[in-house]
């Protein structure tokens, strides 16, 4: 039987690069004049590469990878479509709900990720915090968008690391960049906050 390639590094790279670029705008490093570059990435890499990676998880039997990559690929497509065509007419408070609900989705994906390696769990932990902060920012609560931008940068760094580790470890045939051991069932129970 032929070994199937691991699509996760591709999906993680698309996620990380697009998240990094948008987070630089959210953190205030660049003005909204940089958003068209983010939109191009959201369509081509954040959206398309992640969605393809998700579909490639199906024959591997990886439900978590399928749901995660297809969902966040669709997130980037929806974000790009929204900003390009509809943003001017949507109240900021409603955008806050969009971001908050993505945070809810990411929260339960984080719970699901607790049986995976620690590095993947850290991506989802940082991401649901990012979505929560961005939602608060859209609702007009202090510097939450800027803080969310910085947490988004951390999220992107972790995702880049996991993508690199999966490629480098596989091509070298050994662990060069550790990802952290899988959590034991008792660790998972202790980490649950609901």
Residue pairs with C-beta under 8 A, 6 or more apart in sequence:
4 56
4 59
4 60
5 56
6 60
6 166
6 170
7 52
7 53
7 54
7 56
7 57
7 60
7 65
7 69
8 53
8 57
8 65
8 69
8 162
8 163
8 166
9 162
9 163
9 164
9 166
9 167
10 49
10 52
10 53
10 163
11 49
11 50
11 52
11 53
11 54
11 65
11 68
11 69
11 72
11 73
12 123
12 159
12 160
12 162
12 163
12 166
13 45
13 49
13 159
13 160
13 163
14 45
14 46
14 47
14 48
14 49
14 50
14 53
14 73
14 76
15 46
15 50
15 72
15 156
15 159
16 156
16 157
16 159
16 160
16 163
17 41
17 45
17 46
17 156
17 160
18 38
18 41
18 42
18 45
18 46
18 76
19 46
19 152
19 155
19 156
19 159
20 152
20 153
20 156
20 157
20 160
21 34
21 37
21 38
21 41
22 35
22 38
22 42
22 152
23 130
23 148
23 149
23 150
23 152
23 153
23 155
23 156
24 30
24 34
24 149
24 153
25 31
25 32
25 34
25 35
25 38
25 149
26 134
26 137
26 145
26 146
26 148
26 149
26 152
27 146
27 149
27 150
27 152
27 153
28 146
28 149
29 149
35 83
38 80
39 80
39 83
39 84
41 76
42 76
42 77
42 79
42 80
43 76
43 77
43 80
46 72
46 73
46 76
47 73
47 74
47 76
47 77
47 80
48 73
49 73
50 69
50 70
50 72
50 73
50 76
51 69
51 70
51 73
51 74
51 77
52 73
53 65
53 69
53 73
54 65
54 66
54 67
54 68
54 69
54 70
54 71
54 73
55 66
55 70
57 63
57 65
57 66
57 69
58 66
64 109
64 112
64 113
64 116
67 109
68 109
71 105
71 109
75 102
82 90
82 98
87 95
92 138
92 139
92 140
93 138
93 139
95 138
96 135
96 136
96 137
96 138
96 139
97 135
99 131
99 134
99 135
99 138
100 131
100 132
100 135
102 131
103 128
103 131
103 132
103 135
106 124
106 127
106 128
106 131
107 128
109 124
109 128
110 121
110 124
110 125
110 127
110 128
111 192
111 194
113 120
113 121
113 123
113 124
114 121
114 183
114 187
114 188
114 191
114 192
115 182
115 183
115 188
116 182
116 183
117 179
117 180
117 181
117 182
118 179
118 180
118 181
118 183
119 158
119 161
119 162
119 165
119 179
119 180
120 162
120 179
121 183
122 158
123 155
123 158
123 159
123 162
126 151
126 154
126 155
126 158
127 155
129 151
130 148
130 151
130 152
130 155
131 148
132 148
133 144
133 145
133 147
133 148
133 151
134 144
134 145
134 148
134 152
135 144
136 142
136 144
136 148
137 143
137 144
137 145
137 146
137 148
138 145
161 177
162 179
164 177
165 176
165 177
165 178
165 179
166 179
168 176
168 177
169 175
169 176
169 177
169 179
183 191
